Every structure is written in structure tokens, then in C-alpha cells.
Amino acid sequence: MLRANLVAPYEIHLEEVEKPTINDDQVLLKIHSVGICGSDIQMYHGLHKYMTFPVVFGHEVGASVEQVGANVKDYKVGDLVTVEPQVTCGECYPCQIGRFNVCEHLKVMGVHQDGMACEYFAIDPKYLHHCPAGMSDACMALVEPLAVGVGSVKRAGDVTGKNVVVVGAGTIGNLTAQAAKALGAANVMITDVFDPKLELARKSGLDLAVNTGNLSLKQAIIDHFGVHKADVIIDAAATRGSFMSILEAARPSSKIIVTGNYKAEMTLELPIIQRQEIEMIGHMMYVREEFQDAIAMLSDGRVNIEHVVTKEFPFAQVCDAFKYIEDNAQTVMKIVLKL
């Protein structure tokens, strides 16, 4: 079978290797689609702090069950599935209280160990989620990033009737804003400094898409939400400038959810947070229920990925796919590899 091995920065080898075999407790997956995400790009650039080369990337996937082990009861050949790629210890305190997304020994398939940019993959079925019959390959690959968005919104608690702002209109920002709507937020604003991504947000059903290149985030919130301002601001941009604008725009007793993947250290004025009783909440990935929420939202049409998937590439053109992302960084959203 073929697999895409990231052996060094900017160097992907498409390799022919043996098809994996499974034991009685495993499932063999036939991979249909692999999404390329921001973490993959960081790895490709050699900037990811928590991985080592070589590694087979790929943690956003759509697949079908090719073979089941003798002891596997919940899956059968032909089932459509997606994969929850977190490998956890099950023993540390976060795991014991159900927050295994911040396991003290967390590993992620495709980052810390080999992932699913390959034709077949052997896996423990505990990492699988059923997808509805007929769900598209691209849609299955988008479950994982949507689950990130669902988890981000849920870190703020119940957002029913709340004003929510998402800063950053890339893939995660777009899906997070759509998740906020699906979870009952009264008003959802998404912001960015690039009009093409804001236009894609509008096409995805996010009517309140605002360019903050020439208008401060604080003023945009006042203009659209009035004196009540924003109950929740989600940082999906992960830059120093974006965070400072969020801190300036936050109202007393509001919540800031940090979802974006920061690449550099940050400094900030803690007295602003303390004196206004702003809640600053870290967010990491998702828990199992949020994966299930994401599948349901995609299945019933509450979340639209039509304009999130920019382009699909055949798996054999994986190097071209990464180059396309490099050449179109300001406009590209999700690239999906088709197997």
C-alpha cells in the first residue's frame, strides 16, 4: 500500500509498504479521505514543537471498515467511520474525570505517532465513530476539525441566547462559528482581515462576517451587539495582535476561549483580566461526545462544509497539495486528499 511519510521539513516521501495485518481486537480501515490541517502545515514547515521526524501525518479521515477482528462486535465490514485520533493513558487525573483531551501523556495519531495518510490502517475500534451511510468522504474528514469547534464553544458553557464572536475565519474559525449557531447562540460574528475568507464564511451561512483590518474588533462588537457587547470571544487566530484586540474588546464578566494554536510566547497585562473578572479559558481538541455532536451537525445540515473544502487532490499528488497550500495561504481553507 501507499503511505505519505513526512521525513523532514518540506520533504514528503510517497512510499510503498506492506498492508497492515490486524489482531483479534482490531479493525482494518480502508482510508477514503485525509484532510490537511494547520498542524500538518506546521509539521511540514518544521515548526511544530511537539513532533519528531519522520512521521506519517493524517488525523482527519474518512474511512470504511475493510476487515474486523474476531473479538470486535460493534463494527462490520463496509461501515463508514471516522477516527478520533487522541491516544490517551486512561489513568491520569484528566482521564479519570473525562477530560482525556488534556491527558498528561496525550499523543495524537499523525503528530506524535504515525497517522492515516495511507491506504489502509489498523486500529483499535475504541477510536472509531460510526458515520451515516451516504456521508461523503470529505464530510467524514471534516468531522475532526468540526469537533474542535464544538469543543471550543462548549468550553464557554451553555451559549444559548448568547452573543458569540469568533476571531479568525480560517477552517477552524468558520466551523467554530457554525457550531456556535448550531448550539443555540443568539448572535454569532466572525472576523478576519482577509475578505476572501469572510466571503466564504457568508456563503457558509455566517451572515455577520466583519473585516477588522480597518475597524477595531471592539468597535465592530459595539456596532453589531450594542452595549451588551460579546458574552464569549473565541480566539481562532492565535496571533499576538488578534489576542490584544480580543482583550481590548472583552467586556467585564465575559469569556475568552483560546482555541488557536499559538506558535510563539505571549505577554499580556494580567490586571486587565483580574480587574474586569474576564474568564480566560484554554481549549484543547475535544472529548468523545463532541465528536458525536459534530457528526450529527454534519448529518442534519446544521453545519455546511461546501465552502470550507477548497480543493481535493488525489493521494498520489500529496506533494502538489502542500505546494498549493503554500501558494494560496491567504485564501485556502481545507484541502482533502482522496484515496
C-alpha positions as CSV (number, residue, x, y, z in Angstrom):
1,M,0.0,0.0,0.0
2,L,1.0,3.7,-0.3
3,R,1.7,6.0,2.6
4,A,2.9,9.6,2.8
5,N,5.8,9.9,5.1
6,L,6.9,13.3,6.3
7,V,10.6,12.7,6.7
8,A,12.0,16.2,7.1
9,P,10.7,19.8,6.6
10,Y,9.3,20.3,3.1
11,E,10.0,16.6,2.3
12,I,7.3,14.0,1.9
13,H,8.0,10.6,0.6
14,L,5.2,8.6,-1.0
15,E,6.3,5.0,0.0
16,E,5.1,1.5,-0.9
17,V,4.9,-0.5,2.3
18,E,3.2,-3.7,3.4
19,K,-0.5,-3.6,4.0
20,P,-1.0,-3.9,7.8
21,T,-2.5,-7.0,9.4
22,I,-4.8,-6.9,12.4
23,N,-5.2,-8.9,15.6
24,D,-8.5,-10.2,17.0
25,D,-9.2,-6.9,18.8
26,Q,-8.5,-4.5,15.9
27,V,-10.2,-3.2,12.8
28,L,-8.6,-2.7,9.4
29,L,-9.7,0.6,7.8
30,K,-9.7,1.4,4.1
31,I,-8.9,5.2,4.1
32,H,-11.0,7.2,1.7
33,S,-10.1,10.8,2.6
34,V,-7.5,12.7,4.6
35,G,-7.8,16.4,5.5
36,I,-4.7,18.6,5.7
37,C,-4.8,20.8,8.7
38,G,-2.9,23.7,10.3
39,S,-0.9,21.2,12.4
40,D,0.2,19.3,9.3
41,I,1.4,22.6,7.8
42,Q,3.3,23.4,10.9
43,M,5.0,20.0,10.8
44,Y,5.7,20.4,7.0
45,H,7.5,23.7,7.9
46,G,9.4,22.0,10.7
47,L,7.8,24.4,13.2
48,H,5.7,22.0,15.3
49,K,7.2,21.9,18.8
50,Y,5.8,18.5,19.8
51,M,6.7,16.1,17.0
52,T,9.7,14.5,15.5
53,F,10.6,13.3,12.0
54,P,9.8,11.0,10.3
55,V,6.1,10.7,10.8
56,V,3.1,9.7,8.7
57,F,0.8,12.6,9.0
58,G,-3.0,12.5,8.8
59,H,-5.5,12.7,11.7
60,E,-8.6,14.0,9.8
61,V,-10.0,11.0,7.9
62,G,-13.0,9.3,6.3
63,A,-12.8,5.5,6.0
64,S,-14.7,2.3,5.7
65,V,-14.2,-0.9,7.6
66,E,-12.2,-3.4,5.5
67,Q,-11.8,-6.2,8.0
68,V,-12.8,-6.8,11.6
69,G,-11.0,-8.9,14.3
70,A,-12.8,-11.9,15.8
71,N,-13.5,-10.1,19.1
72,V,-14.9,-6.9,17.5
73,K,-18.6,-6.6,17.9
74,D,-19.6,-3.0,17.2
75,Y,-18.3,-2.7,13.6
76,K,-18.8,-4.7,10.4
77,V,-17.2,-4.7,7.0
78,G,-18.5,-1.8,4.9
79,D,-19.3,0.5,7.8
80,L,-18.4,4.2,7.2
81,V,-16.3,5.6,10.1
82,T,-14.1,8.4,11.1
83,V,-11.3,8.3,13.7
84,E,-10.9,10.2,17.0
85,P,-7.1,10.4,16.9
86,Q,-6.2,11.0,20.5
87,V,-4.2,8.3,22.2
88,T,-4.5,8.7,26.0
89,C,-3.3,6.8,29.1
90,G,-6.7,6.4,30.8
91,E,-5.0,6.7,34.2
92,C,-4.0,10.3,34.9
93,Y,-6.4,12.7,36.7
94,P,-7.8,14.4,33.5
95,C,-8.5,11.0,32.0
96,Q,-10.3,9.9,35.2
97,I,-12.6,12.9,35.1
98,G,-13.4,12.6,31.4
99,R,-11.1,15.3,30.1
100,F,-8.9,12.9,28.3
101,N,-8.3,15.6,25.6
102,V,-5.7,17.0,28.1
103,C,-4.3,13.7,29.2
104,E,-0.9,14.2,30.8
105,H,0.5,11.7,28.3
106,L,-1.5,12.7,25.3
107,K,-0.4,11.6,21.8
108,V,-2.1,12.3,18.6
109,M,-2.1,10.0,15.6
110,G,-0.4,11.8,12.7
111,V,1.6,14.1,15.0
112,H,3.3,12.1,17.8
113,Q,2.9,8.7,16.1
114,D,2.1,7.6,12.6
115,G,-1.2,8.7,11.3
116,M,-3.5,7.8,8.5
117,A,-2.1,9.3,5.3
118,C,-2.0,5.8,3.9
119,E,-4.3,3.4,2.0
120,Y,-5.0,1.0,5.0
121,F,-4.7,1.5,8.7
122,A,-5.0,-1.0,11.6
123,I,-6.7,0.4,14.7
124,D,-8.4,-0.3,18.0
125,P,-12.1,0.2,17.4
126,K,-12.4,2.4,20.6
127,Y,-11.0,5.2,18.4
128,L,-13.8,4.9,15.8
129,H,-17.1,6.7,15.3
130,H,-19.9,5.4,13.0
131,C,-20.8,7.8,10.2
132,P,-24.2,7.7,8.4
133,A,-24.5,5.7,5.2
134,G,-24.0,8.0,2.3
135,M,-21.9,10.6,4.1
136,S,-19.3,11.9,1.7
137,D,-15.7,11.2,2.1
138,A,-14.9,14.9,2.5
139,C,-17.6,15.3,5.1
140,M,-16.2,12.4,7.1
141,A,-12.7,14.0,7.1
142,L,-14.3,17.3,8.3
143,V,-15.7,15.7,11.5
144,E,-12.5,16.1,13.4
145,P,-12.0,19.8,12.8
146,L,-15.7,20.5,13.4
147,A,-15.3,18.6,16.7
148,V,-12.6,21.1,17.6
149,G,-15.1,23.9,17.0
150,V,-17.8,22.2,19.0
151,G,-15.4,21.7,21.9
152,S,-14.3,25.3,21.7
153,V,-17.9,26.6,22.0
154,K,-18.7,24.1,24.8
155,R,-15.8,25.4,26.9
156,A,-17.8,28.5,27.3
157,G,-20.7,26.6,28.8
158,D,-24.3,27.0,27.5
159,V,-24.2,29.6,24.8
160,T,-28.0,29.5,24.2
161,G,-29.1,33.1,23.7
162,K,-25.6,34.5,23.9
163,N,-23.5,36.8,21.7
164,V,-20.5,34.9,20.4
165,V,-17.6,36.3,18.4
166,V,-15.1,34.1,16.6
167,V,-11.8,35.8,15.7
168,G,-10.2,34.2,12.6
169,A,-12.2,32.9,9.6
170,G,-9.9,30.0,8.6
171,T,-11.2,26.4,8.7
172,I,-11.4,26.1,12.5
173,G,-12.8,29.6,12.9
174,N,-15.5,29.0,10.3
175,L,-16.5,25.7,11.7
176,T,-16.4,27.0,15.3
177,A,-18.7,29.9,14.3
178,Q,-21.1,27.4,12.6
179,A,-21.0,25.2,15.7
180,A,-21.9,28.2,17.9
181,K,-25.0,28.8,15.8
182,A,-25.9,25.1,15.9
183,L,-25.5,25.2,19.7
184,G,-28.0,28.0,20.1
185,A,-26.1,31.2,20.2
186,A,-28.4,34.2,19.6
187,N,-25.9,36.1,17.5
188,V,-22.6,34.9,16.0
189,M,-20.0,37.3,14.5
190,I,-16.9,36.0,12.7
191,T,-14.0,38.4,12.0
192,D,-10.8,38.3,9.9
193,V,-8.6,40.7,7.9
194,F,-8.9,38.8,4.6
195,D,-12.1,39.4,2.6
196,P,-12.0,36.1,0.7
197,K,-12.3,34.1,3.9
198,L,-15.1,36.3,5.1
199,E,-16.9,35.8,1.9
200,L,-16.6,32.0,2.3
201,A,-18.0,32.5,5.9
202,R,-21.0,34.3,4.5
203,K,-21.5,31.5,1.9
204,S,-21.4,29.1,4.8
205,G,-24.3,30.8,6.5
206,L,-22.4,33.2,8.8
207,D,-24.1,36.5,7.8
208,L,-22.2,38.6,10.3
209,A,-18.7,38.4,8.9
210,V,-16.7,41.6,9.6
211,N,-13.3,42.7,8.3
212,T,-11.4,44.1,11.3
213,G,-8.5,45.4,9.1
214,N,-9.8,48.9,9.2
215,L,-12.2,48.7,12.1
216,S,-11.3,47.7,15.6
217,L,-12.7,44.5,17.0
218,K,-14.0,46.5,19.9
219,Q,-15.9,48.9,17.7
220,A,-17.2,46.1,15.5
221,I,-18.7,44.4,18.5
222,I,-20.3,47.6,19.7
223,D,-21.7,48.3,16.3
224,H,-23.4,45.0,15.9
225,F,-24.2,43.9,19.5
226,G,-24.6,47.3,21.2
227,V,-23.9,47.9,24.9
228,H,-24.4,44.3,25.8
229,K,-21.2,43.5,23.7
230,A,-20.0,39.9,23.5
231,D,-20.6,37.2,26.1
232,V,-18.0,35.0,24.5
233,I,-15.0,35.7,22.3
234,I,-13.2,32.7,20.8
235,D,-9.6,33.2,19.6
236,A,-9.1,31.0,16.5
237,A,-6.5,33.3,15.0
238,A,-3.6,32.8,17.5
239,T,-1.6,35.9,16.9
240,R,-0.4,38.5,19.4
241,G,-2.3,41.2,17.5
242,S,-5.5,39.3,17.5
243,F,-5.3,38.4,21.2
244,M,-4.6,42.1,22.2
245,S,-7.6,43.1,20.2
246,I,-9.7,40.5,22.0
247,L,-8.5,41.6,25.4
248,E,-9.4,45.2,24.5
249,A,-12.8,44.2,23.2
250,A,-13.8,41.9,26.1
251,R,-16.4,43.3,28.4
252,P,-16.3,42.7,32.2
253,S,-17.6,39.2,33.1
254,S,-17.1,37.9,29.5
255,K,-15.3,34.8,28.5
256,I,-12.3,34.4,26.2
257,I,-11.7,30.9,24.8
258,V,-8.2,30.3,23.5
259,T,-8.5,27.7,20.6
260,G,-6.0,28.8,18.1
261,N,-2.5,27.1,18.0
262,Y,0.0,29.8,19.2
263,K,3.5,29.4,17.7
264,A,5.2,31.9,19.9
265,E,5.2,33.0,23.5
266,M,2.7,35.7,24.6
267,T,2.9,38.5,27.1
268,L,-0.3,40.2,28.4
269,E,-1.5,42.6,31.1
270,L,-3.0,40.3,33.8
271,P,-4.6,43.2,35.7
272,I,-7.0,43.7,32.8
273,I,-8.3,40.2,33.2
274,Q,-8.3,40.4,37.0
275,R,-10.0,43.8,37.3
276,Q,-12.7,43.0,34.8
277,E,-13.3,39.5,36.0
278,I,-12.7,38.2,32.5
279,E,-12.6,34.4,32.3
280,M,-9.8,33.2,30.0
281,I,-10.2,29.6,29.2
282,G,-7.8,27.3,27.5
283,H,-9.2,24.8,25.0
284,M,-7.6,21.6,23.5
285,M,-9.3,19.5,20.9
286,Y,-12.5,17.6,22.0
287,V,-14.0,14.8,24.0
288,R,-15.9,11.8,22.6
289,E,-19.3,13.5,22.9
290,E,-18.2,16.4,20.8
291,F,-17.2,14.1,18.0
292,Q,-20.7,12.7,18.1
293,D,-22.1,16.2,18.1
294,A,-20.0,17.0,15.0
295,I,-21.3,14.0,13.1
296,A,-24.9,14.9,14.0
297,M,-24.4,18.5,12.9
298,L,-23.0,17.5,9.5
299,S,-25.7,14.8,9.1
300,D,-28.6,17.1,9.6
301,G,-27.2,20.1,7.7
302,R,-26.7,22.5,10.6
303,V,-23.1,22.8,9.5
304,N,-22.2,23.4,5.9
305,I,-18.8,22.3,4.5
306,E,-19.5,23.1,0.9
307,H,-17.4,26.3,1.0
308,V,-14.9,25.0,3.6
309,V,-13.3,22.4,1.3
310,T,-11.3,24.4,-1.1
311,K,-9.9,21.6,-3.3
312,E,-9.5,17.9,-3.4
313,F,-6.3,16.2,-4.6
314,P,-5.6,12.5,-5.5
315,F,-3.5,11.0,-2.8
316,A,-0.6,10.5,-5.3
317,Q,-0.5,14.3,-5.6
318,V,0.1,14.9,-1.9
319,C,3.2,17.0,-2.6
320,D,1.3,19.1,-5.0
321,A,-1.4,19.6,-2.4
322,F,1.1,21.0,0.1
323,K,2.5,23.3,-2.5
324,Y,-0.9,24.5,-3.4
325,I,-1.5,25.5,0.3
326,E,1.9,27.3,0.3
327,D,1.0,29.2,-2.9
328,N,-2.5,30.2,-1.7
329,A,-2.1,30.7,2.0
330,Q,-4.4,33.7,2.3
331,T,-7.4,32.1,0.5
332,V,-7.1,28.3,1.0
333,M,-9.3,26.6,3.6
334,K,-9.4,22.8,3.7
335,I,-7.6,20.6,1.3
336,V,-8.7,17.0,1.2
337,L,-6.6,14.1,-0.2
338,K,-8.7,11.4,-1.9
339,L,-7.6,7.8,-1.9
